[in-house]
C-alpha cells in the first residue's frame, strides 16, 4: 500500500506506507539527509525515523531553522540528563526543555552542583555522544509509564504523568541506559550533537512555584560546528557587557524593590526621561497616522473577563480578584476589552471605519518568580497597544499601513534588520475554516504588496486568528519579538461587535490587535543592550554635560546651561570641587554624548570647547552654532553612536 507525500513546492510523490522521513530525505540527496534534524508532517513535528502511515504534507527542518534548533537543543538536554544520572545516580530528573538560546534541565540534588561538576558532566556527555546511542521512541500506556518511573524512583515524572489528559498518547524516549518521559521529537542519535558547552547552574523552584522544592538547573548550548560554538561564546561575553540590568544600575535608569514586589519596575528619573521621549514620539506619530489615543481603567468587573474569555483561557496569568460592592473585579492583563467597550458605546457606520484606538496601557500578568528577568520579563508592563476595527474590504490596506508604520518605528530606534513571520492556523482554534483562509491570505497579500520577505510559521497562529510577527536583530544578531499584528475572530463574536453597512444591515467588523514595540519595559531593555548605554543623542537622558574647569567659570557655565535648556536640549552641569579630568571621566562613565568644557580662555573668546563621548576633543565653536548642530541631530533622530 502506498501513501502520497506533498512537498513544500506543491509536488507530490507516492511512497510505500511506513516509510520514514529519513528515507525520503535520503532519496532526495545524501546531503539533505545529513543536515536534516527533524520533519514536520501536516504541521506536526516528528522524528526522522518515525514511520509515516498516511498521506500528508512534509517539511524538513535543519539546525538553521528555529524548529530545528528546538529539536537539536532538546535532544542535547536529554544527553545532559543521561550524563548527570550516570555521575549522580541518586539525582531525580524533572524537566529539560529547549529554550530561546540552548537548553536546560532541572534536577533534584541535595548538594548543589559545582563548577567542577559541570566539567565532569561535559566529559560524560562527550562519552555519550561518542557511544552514539539512538533516540528510541516508545508509546506506552498510562499504567506502564507509572510503573516504569515508580521503579526508577522518578517522582517528578510520576507527577507529570498523572496530570496528562486521559486521551493523550504517552511516549518515552530510551537513550542507552537513560529513559525519559517526552513527547519528542528528537535527533536520530547522540553523535549528531557535535559541540556543546555547559554554561551555568542555578536554583529553580519545581514548576516555578515558590511553594515547591528548590531544584538545581543546569543551562547549556550546543551546535553542529566548532565555529558556531566559539562564535556563540564570544557573543555571550559581549552580551554580559551589554546586560541591561548591569548598565541600568550603572546609569541609574531603573530599579526593583523587594518591599514593593518582584517584577514591578521603578523608572528612575533618567529612565523616566527616556520613557517620556519615547512616549512623546509614539503619540505624535500615532496622531499623524489617524489613531485616537485613549486611556482605560486598570481594573474591570469579572463579567468583562468572562465575556472576553480571559477567565477561561488566561486565568493562570491573572491576579486574584478583589471584592468591590460584592462584585469580583480583576486587574487587567490586557487592554482589548476596554477598547471594545468604547467601540460599542454607540452605533457604528461603515463610514466611520477603520476605527483605530491606541493606548500606552499598563497591564499586570502573573509570572513565576523563576521566569522574571530584569526588564525583559516583568509582572507589570506598559503595552503600546492598538486595535483596528475595519470592514473585510479594508483589511489588506490596513495591514499594509501597519507594516509600513511598524518598520518606520523600529528603524527610528536604529533597528533595520529583522525577520518577518506569518503564523497560520494552530490545531486548536475558533472561527470558521473559510474565514481563517481569507484572513491568512489577506495577511499574505499585504506582505507581498509591501515587498517584504517573510517565512510561514505553520500552525503557530494564536487560537483566535493568524498573525504577523516582526523580530528585530540587535547588535549581537539576537532576535527580539517586538511588532505583532494579530487578526481576531474571537472577540468581535464574543462581544457582539457590529457596524451598519452600505446595505443598512448589521455586519461583524474585522478586528486587528497590534503592538509595535511590544512593551515599553522590554523594549527599553533591548535598547539598553543594543546601544550598551551609549544612546543616540535624541534618546539620551542627559544630552550635554557642561563642565566648568574651576569655580571661577561656574556662572558663565550656568548661562550656557540655561541657553541649552531654552533650546529644549537636556543638559546638566558639574559644579563639583574636582579637577576637570575627574569631571570628564565622570561624564564618560555616565555615557553622556557631549561635554562642553568652559575655562578662562573660552570666556575670553566667547566660545566653548566641545568633547564627544569616547571620541574626545572636537575643538572650539560658538554656542549658537553648536546648539543648531545638536538640535538638528535630535530632530533627525540620528542613530550613529560612539561605541
MOFEN-V948916 format. One record per residue. PSI is psi as a letter, one per 20 degrees, with the letter a starting at -180 (none if undefined). NEAR is the number of other C-alpha atoms within 12 Angstrom. D_FIRST is the distance of its C-alpha to the first C-alpha in Angstrom with 2 decimals. Layout:
# MOFEN-V948916
[[PSI/NEAR/D_FIRST] [PSI/NEAR/D_FIRST]]
This chain:
# MOFEN-V948916
[[p/12/0.00] [q/16/3.80] [q/21/6.94] [p/25/10.38] [p/31/13.33] [p/23/16.86] [r/24/19.71] [h/20/23.38] [j/11/24.53] [i/13/22.26] [q/13/20.00] [q/16/16.22] [q/21/13.56] [q/21/9.81] [q/24/8.61] [q/20/6.10] [q/21/5.88] [j/23/9.44] [q/26/11.01] [q/30/14.65] [h/39/17.09] [g/35/19.17] [h/26/16.71] [g/33/16.30] [g/28/20.11] [h/20/20.69] [h/17/18.81] [g/17/21.22] [q/14/24.30] [h/14/25.71] [g/13/28.43] [g/23/26.18] [h/25/24.36] [h/26/27.85] [h/29/29.22] [p/39/26.50] [g/43/27.40] [r/44/24.65] [q/43/21.96] [o/36/22.04] [o/32/18.95] [l/24/20.02] [i/26/23.53] [p/25/23.00] [p/30/23.81] [r/33/21.53] [q/37/21.95] [h/42/20.76] [j/31/19.23] [p/30/17.39] [p/23/13.57] [p/31/12.03] [h/19/9.90] [r/22/10.22] [q/24/11.35] [r/28/14.83] [p/28/17.88] [q/34/18.78] [p/35/22.30] [q/37/23.70] [p/36/27.11] [r/29/29.70] [h/28/32.89] [i/20/34.71] [q/22/32.86] [g/26/34.26] [h/32/31.04] [g/33/30.67] [g/34/34.21] [g/35/33.57] [g/46/30.81] [g/48/32.90] [h/43/35.99] [g/42/34.37] [h/53/33.04] [h/49/36.57] [h/47/38.03] [h/50/36.03] [g/55/37.38] [g/50/40.85] [h/44/40.50] [g/39/39.45] [g/33/42.51] [g/37/44.80] [h/32/43.65] [g/24/44.31] [h/22/47.77] [m/24/48.69] [h/20/46.89] [i/17/48.80] [q/28/47.56] [p/32/45.22] [q/41/42.50] [e/39/42.07] [q/37/39.87] [m/38/38.96] [r/36/37.52] [q/31/37.42] [a/25/40.20] [h/21/41.25] [n/27/42.55] [c/34/41.09] [r/37/40.61] [r/39/42.62] [p/42/42.39] [p/38/44.82] [q/42/46.30] [n/35/48.72] [p/27/51.31] [g/15/54.90] [p/15/56.44] [q/23/55.39] [q/28/53.68] [r/19/55.95] [h/16/55.64] [h/14/55.66] [g/22/52.72] [g/28/50.71] [g/24/51.41] [g/22/50.37] [g/33/47.12] [g/35/46.36] [g/24/47.01] [h/26/44.73] [g/38/41.96] [h/29/42.34] [g/23/41.96] [g/34/38.73] [g/32/37.42] [h/19/38.53] [i/19/36.88] [m/21/33.54] [q/28/31.87] [q/30/28.26] [o/39/27.74] [o/31/25.62] [p/29/24.24] [p/24/24.32] [p/21/23.91] [q/22/26.88] [r/21/28.57] [g/27/31.89] [g/16/33.83] [g/19/32.20] [g/31/32.98] [g/28/36.53] [g/19/37.13] [g/24/35.94] [h/29/38.12] [h/18/41.02] [h/14/41.03] [i/23/41.17] [k/20/43.92] [n/30/42.12] [h/25/43.85] [h/30/42.56] [h/35/38.89] [g/28/39.76] [g/22/41.41] [g/24/38.40] [g/33/36.00] [h/20/38.36] [i/15/38.36] [q/21/34.60] [q/11/33.45] [h/12/32.34] [j/9/28.86] [p/15/28.25] [p/19/25.69] [p/29/27.86] [q/25/26.86] [q/31/28.94] [p/34/28.89] [p/28/30.20] [n/36/32.14] [d/24/33.81] [j/23/36.53] [p/29/36.09] [p/29/34.03] [q/44/33.96] [p/41/32.83] [q/34/30.86] [h/29/28.19] [a/39/27.53] [r/40/25.98] [r/44/27.63] [r/46/27.89] [g/38/25.97] [r/35/29.24] [h/37/32.98] [i/28/33.89] [h/36/32.57] [o/42/35.71] [g/29/38.27] [p/30/41.53] [r/40/42.78] [p/35/46.01] [p/36/47.09] [g/28/49.40] [r/24/51.25] [q/24/51.38] [r/23/52.76] [q/30/53.07] [p/32/50.61] [q/24/50.77] [p/32/47.73] [k/26/45.89] [j/22/48.79] [p/17/51.02] [i/17/54.59] [i/12/54.78] [r/16/52.14] [q/20/52.60] [p/24/53.03] [r/32/50.25] [p/32/50.23] [p/39/47.95] [p/43/47.15] [q/37/46.01] [r/42/44.30] [q/43/42.74] [q/44/40.34] [q/35/39.24] [i/28/37.29] [q/19/40.59] [g/17/44.20] [g/15/45.52] [g/20/43.58] [g/25/44.98] [g/19/48.50] [g/18/48.41] [g/27/47.31] [h/26/50.11] [g/15/52.62] [h/21/51.49] [g/21/51.79] [g/15/55.40] [h/19/56.06] [h/26/54.45] [h/17/56.85] [h/22/59.74] [j/29/58.45] [o/29/57.73] [h/34/58.93] [g/33/60.28] [g/23/62.57] [h/34/63.69] [h/37/64.09] [g/23/66.52] [h/24/68.40] [j/31/68.89] [l/27/69.48] [h/33/66.86] [r/32/65.41] [r/30/65.40] [q/26/64.04] [p/14/66.39] [h/11/65.69] [i/8/68.18] [g/13/66.33] [q/17/62.76] [q/25/59.81] [j/32/57.82] [o/32/60.67] [p/36/61.91] [o/28/65.58] [o/27/66.18] [r/20/69.38] [g/18/71.83] [g/30/70.38] [h/34/66.80] [h/25/68.13] [g/24/69.59] [g/35/66.26] [g/32/64.48] [g/23/67.18] [g/28/66.68] [g/32/62.91] [g/27/63.41] [g/17/66.11] [g/23/63.90] [g/34/60.96] [g/26/63.14] [g/18/64.83] [h/22/61.59] [g/29/60.07] [g/18/63.14] [h/13/62.91] [j/23/59.25] [j/23/60.16] [q/26/59.20] [p/26/61.36] [p/28/61.99] [r/27/62.12] [p/21/62.94] [r/26/61.52] [r/24/62.42] [i/22/61.06] [q/30/60.44] [q/30/59.18] [q/26/58.99] [h/29/55.98] [h/21/55.27] [g/31/54.50] [h/32/51.86] [g/22/50.46] [g/25/50.06] [h/35/48.50] [i/25/46.02] [h/29/47.33] [i/25/48.37] [g/16/44.83] [i/16/42.88] [j/18/45.51] [h/22/48.05] [h/15/47.46] [j/23/48.70] [q/29/51.72] [q/26/55.10] [q/20/56.56] [r/21/58.38] [q/18/62.16] [p/15/64.20] [o/13/66.40] [l/8/68.23] [j/10/65.85] [p/14/62.85] [p/21/60.12] [q/25/60.01] [q/31/57.47] [q/32/58.09] [p/40/55.72] [i/36/52.53] [r/41/51.96] [i/40/54.09] [g/44/51.79] [h/38/53.03] [g/35/56.60] [h/37/55.84] [g/37/54.12] [h/28/57.24] [h/26/59.39] [g/33/57.17] [j/22/57.46] [i/14/61.23] [r/14/61.79] [p/20/60.09] [q/28/58.33] [q/27/58.15] [h/27/55.64] [h/17/58.70] [i/22/58.85] [q/31/55.32] [q/33/54.11] [p/34/55.80] [o/32/55.76] [p/40/57.08] [q/38/57.28] [p/36/58.58] [n/36/59.21] [p/34/58.43] [p/30/58.66] [r/35/56.01] [p/29/55.54] [q/29/52.37] [p/30/52.10] [p/27/50.79] [q/26/50.76] [h/24/53.54] [i/25/51.23] [i/24/49.52] [q/24/52.84] [n/23/53.59] [c/36/56.75] [i/38/56.38] [h/32/52.63] [o/31/51.81] [r/32/54.55] [h/35/55.17] [p/37/57.30] [r/36/56.59] [o/34/57.32] [p/35/54.51] [n/40/55.23] [q/43/53.55] [q/42/53.27] [p/45/51.63] [p/40/51.22] [p/45/50.96] [r/38/50.15] [r/31/48.88] [h/29/45.33] [h/19/46.89] [i/27/48.64] [g/34/45.70] [g/30/44.76] [h/25/48.39] [h/38/49.17] [h/42/46.33] [g/26/47.51] [g/25/50.99] [g/38/49.70] [g/34/47.93] [g/24/51.13] [g/28/53.27] [g/37/51.15] [h/32/51.25] [g/23/54.98] [g/33/55.59] [g/34/53.56] [h/22/55.22] [h/27/58.63] [j/37/58.13] [j/28/57.04] [n/33/53.25] [j/21/51.95] [p/22/48.69] [r/29/45.77] [q/30/42.02] [p/35/40.75] [p/33/37.61] [o/38/36.06] [p/34/34.44] [a/36/31.96] [p/37/30.92] [r/24/30.28] [g/18/28.16] [p/16/31.32] [r/22/33.50] [q/26/35.99] [r/26/36.29] [q/18/34.18] [g/20/31.11] [h/13/32.87] [h/23/35.92] [g/31/33.96] [g/19/32.49] [g/25/35.99] [g/39/37.65] [g/35/35.18] [h/26/35.54] [g/31/39.30] [g/42/39.44] [g/33/37.35] [g/26/39.68] [g/30/42.72] [g/33/41.52] [h/21/40.96] [h/19/44.34] [i/23/45.94] [k/14/44.42] [p/23/43.12] [q/20/40.25] [r/23/37.92] [q/24/34.71] [p/29/32.23] [n/28/31.95] [p/29/28.84] [j/27/29.26] [j/27/32.76] [r/32/34.81] [r/32/37.09] [h/27/36.21] [j/37/38.72] [r/40/37.70] [r/43/36.55] [r/44/39.03] [p/48/40.34] [p/41/41.64] [o/40/43.99] [o/33/44.34] [q/36/47.45] [p/25/47.94] [a/32/51.20] [h/25/53.46] [j/27/51.26] [k/22/48.07] [q/24/47.01] [p/24/45.17] [p/35/46.79] [o/29/45.44] [e/40/48.16] [p/39/47.38] [p/39/44.88] [o/46/44.43] [p/41/42.57] [q/47/41.73] [o/38/42.33] [i/38/41.01] [g/34/42.27] [h/37/46.05] [h/37/47.04] [g/23/45.41] [h/25/46.88] [j/29/50.34] [l/21/50.16] [p/32/51.19] [r/32/52.16] [q/32/54.06] [p/22/55.66] [a/22/54.11] [h/14/55.75] [j/10/54.94] [k/13/57.09] [q/14/54.12] [p/18/52.82] [q/24/49.72] [p/29/47.80] [q/39/48.48] [q/42/45.92] [p/44/46.77] [p/44/46.42] [q/45/47.27] [p/40/48.59] [p/42/50.12] [g/41/51.34] [i/42/52.62] [e/37/50.78] [q/38/53.65] [h/39/57.10] [g/44/57.19] [g/33/53.96] [h/38/54.71] [g/44/58.18] [g/39/56.71] [g/43/54.50] [g/43/57.60] [g/40/59.61] [h/35/57.03] [g/35/56.43] [i/34/60.15] [k/35/61.12] [i/43/63.90] [m/37/65.27] [q/38/64.72] [q/36/65.40] [h/38/68.89] [h/39/67.87] [h/42/66.05] [p/41/68.41] [g/35/70.32] [o/40/73.50] [h/41/73.61] [p/41/77.02] [p/41/79.23] [p/46/82.94] [o/44/84.72] [p/40/88.53] [h/33/89.82] [r/25/92.56] [h/21/94.16] [h/18/96.42] [j/27/93.55] [g/25/92.03] [g/23/93.70] [g/31/92.71] [h/37/89.13] [h/26/89.08] [g/22/90.09] [g/38/87.15] [g/35/84.85] [h/22/86.06] [h/23/85.55] [g/31/81.96] [h/22/81.30] [h/14/83.02] [j/21/80.48] [k/22/77.62] [p/34/76.81] [o/34/75.94] [q/35/78.62] [r/31/80.29] [q/36/83.28] [o/34/83.96] [j/27/87.56] [q/19/87.31] [m/16/90.30] [r/17/88.24] [q/18/88.28] [h/25/86.37] [g/19/84.00] [g/19/82.94] [h/28/82.38] [g/36/80.21] [h/22/78.09] [g/23/77.64] [h/34/76.50] [g/30/74.07] [h/20/72.64] [j/33/72.14] [k/38/70.40] [p/40/72.71] [g/41/72.01] [q/45/75.67] [p/45/79.01] [o/46/82.42] [p/45/85.12] [p/44/88.70] [a/28/91.86] [h/22/95.44] [g/18/94.50] [h/26/91.98] [g/25/94.58] [g/12/97.19] [j/15/94.87] [l/20/93.33] [a/25/89.78] [q/37/86.94] [p/33/85.04] [p/32/81.26] [q/32/78.68] [p/29/74.86] [p/33/72.68] [i/22/71.60] [h/18/73.22] [b/21/76.85] [p/18/79.94] [j/18/79.46] [a/19/83.21] [q/23/85.60] [r/23/85.40] [q/21/87.04] [h/31/85.56] [g/17/85.14] [h/16/82.97] [g/29/80.93] [g/32/80.31] [g/19/79.24] [g/21/76.78] [h/31/75.24] [g/26/75.09] [g/18/73.14] [g/22/70.73] [g/28/70.16] [g/20/69.81] [i/17/67.23] [l/25/65.31] [p/23/65.37] [h/27/62.64] [p/21/64.02] [a/28/64.84] [j/23/66.81] [none/21/64.40]]
